Every structure is written in C-alpha cells, then in structure tokens.
Amino acid sequence: MDSIVTTVQHPSPDVTQMAKEFAIKLSIPFAERNRQSVASLKEKYKVSNLVVASAAGPTVHTATGEYFFHLSMAELRIKNLINGKHDHMVAAMGLAPGMSVLDCTLGLATDAIVASFVVGEAGRVVGVESQPLIALIAEYGLQHFSHDSHPEYNIIGTLRRIKVENAEHSEYLTMLPADSFDVVFFDPMFRNPIHKSSNFKPIRGLADQRLVAPEAIRQAVRVAKQKVVVKEAANSEEFLRLGITNIVGGKYSSVKYGIIDCVKMKAGGR
Ligand SMILES: C[S@@+](CC[C@H](N)C(=O)[O-])C[C@H]1O[C@@H](n2cnc3c(N)ncnc32)[C@H](O)[C@@H]1O
C-alpha cells in the first residue's frame, strides 16, 4: 500500500502504541514523527498517504486533503427522523426496528449510521469496505467517537453497534448464508453525486471505483430476505445495466434508490 503510519508531534506513549497497532493492522511501515512535517515524511518515504495517529484517533493525509471520522450528514438525518421527517433511504429500504442491514459500500458510514439508528438495539448493521484505510477510519470512529448528545438520541450506541468488515463485497456476499440479512445495500462510487461532496474529497483517490458487478447483485438477492437497494445518481444508467426497474426517491432529488423485491423474486423462482 502506498501509505505509512506516524503520530502527531510529541505523542504520548498510548498514541505511539496506537500508531504501531494501525501499522500492523494495515501491514504498512510505522515511522517515528521526529519533528518532521507531513510533506517531508511523504517525500522521505515516497508515499501518497500518511496515517497520523493522535489522541482523537487516526487521520489520513491524502493528496486531496485530510480525512478523519465525523458524523457528516448522519446527525442531521437522524434529527430529521426524530422530528418525523422522511428519509428516502430509510423508506426505500423499508427499515424498521429489529431489522438487519448489510451495507456493501460502507465509505464514510453515514448511511450505515442512519440505518443503525432506525433498526435500533434489536437490529443489526454490518458495513463492508474494501479499502483498508477507509475501513480503518470507519471502524475506529464507530468504536471510539464520542458526542455529548441528548439521551433520546443515543448516537453513541447507534455507532458502536455497527460492525465493520474490511472485504470486497462480492467475495463477502458469497460467504454468507441465504436470507441472512433483511436488506442488502449498495452505494457505489461511480457517478454518485456524493463524490462531489467535500466530505468525500480527501478519500476519493483511496476509494474503490469499481462498478457493482451483476454477480454481486445476484449474491445480494440470495442473501437478502426482503430487499436489495442500490443508491445511484438520478440520471444513472446503472439501474438499467443492473436490471433494476423499481426506482424511487424525491421528485427533485439528485439521488435515487433502485429496489429489488427479493420476496417477490424468490416466490417467482428467479
Ligand atoms: C460512495 S461511497 C459510500 C458512501 C456511504 N454510503 C456513506 O454513507 O458514507 C462508496 C464506498 O464503497 C467502497 N466500495 C466500492 N466498491 C466496493 C466493493 N466492491 N467492495 C467493498 N467496498 C467497495 C468504496 O471504497 C467507497 O468507500
């Protein structure tokens, strides 16, 4: 991998230990910071990305910016749900407390956090992310992020319940038993307007840019008890390519959700 791990300047022993553990987990070198700048470390080790450990967790310095875990739009979307407002993803998935969701494209984990909030303690959300640096940021953030929230809005429990798997989703799906999740979700990079968001800019170069394979959709239909949902740009031809005809979303929204009804499909023997 084109990356190394270091620490902030003057790290505590715990932060140095954390950095060394990230290096082992990612199978990349650890370098002492020794008062060097991010730019000079990148130059010295000839790498594009630097993972910097601090007391707040890891930050990845890429060619396009700095990336660390944050709630992004998840907080606003959860507040809107609490206030009875509509969320197109939640509606497309038909989410309710107690359901299970496999998010095949975890990324910043924003959608997974919203799903985890809705399915609650009795539900289950697993997020699959193929890129090790992105998976590390999501996993560390979901397990350690703290927030002084109101008790009725238990964001910490919502985050902690999400399980992160650093894997390629097609391979991961083939290992799962049939009907093992209620909903399987895809939000691929290709043409997705989320690319343009400043939140995603620093990790754009790190993200897996592959299109969703038709075989991944077939596996997802096998794994999903209720629905496979694909998020795409409103004008995307991906729905057509993947054979998805039931497309929902806001009338003026730039994002749409393609839905495969697995109950109907399996009853029809397909
Ligand atoms: C558009 S982002 C997803 C954003 C996410 N829904 C959110 O709310 O933050 C797509 C993510 O899926 C990952 N990805 C793309 N193809 C993948 C694959 N085949 N297996 C696992 N992860 C994949 C990318 O690396 C990227 O992080």
The ligand as a Gaussian input file, in Angstrom:
#p B3LYP/6-31G(d) Opt

LIG

0 1
 C      -19.921000       6.349000      -2.362000
 S      -19.012000       5.570000      -1.107000
 C      -20.237000       5.056000       0.037000
 C      -20.669000       6.133000       0.947000
 C      -21.513000       5.616000       2.093000
 N      -22.807000       5.123000       1.665000
 C      -21.690000       6.667000       3.151000
 O      -22.826000       6.933000       3.563000
 O      -20.676000       7.207000       3.614000
 C      -18.564000       4.026000      -1.771000
 C      -17.618000       3.230000      -0.863000
 O      -17.718000       1.853000      -1.234000
 C      -16.425000       1.291000      -1.326000
 N      -16.520000       0.197000      -2.308000
 C      -16.687000       0.320000      -3.657000
 N      -16.706000      -0.886000      -4.248000
 C      -16.571000      -1.802000      -3.235000
 C      -16.514000      -3.231000      -3.224000
 N      -16.571000      -3.946000      -4.353000
 N      -16.412000      -3.857000      -2.026000
 C      -16.355000      -3.125000      -0.873000
 N      -16.354000      -1.767000      -0.836000
 C      -16.467000      -1.115000      -2.005000
 C      -15.540000       2.449000      -1.764000
 O      -14.180000       2.227000      -1.437000
 C      -16.160000       3.617000      -1.013000
 O      -15.581000       3.782000       0.251000

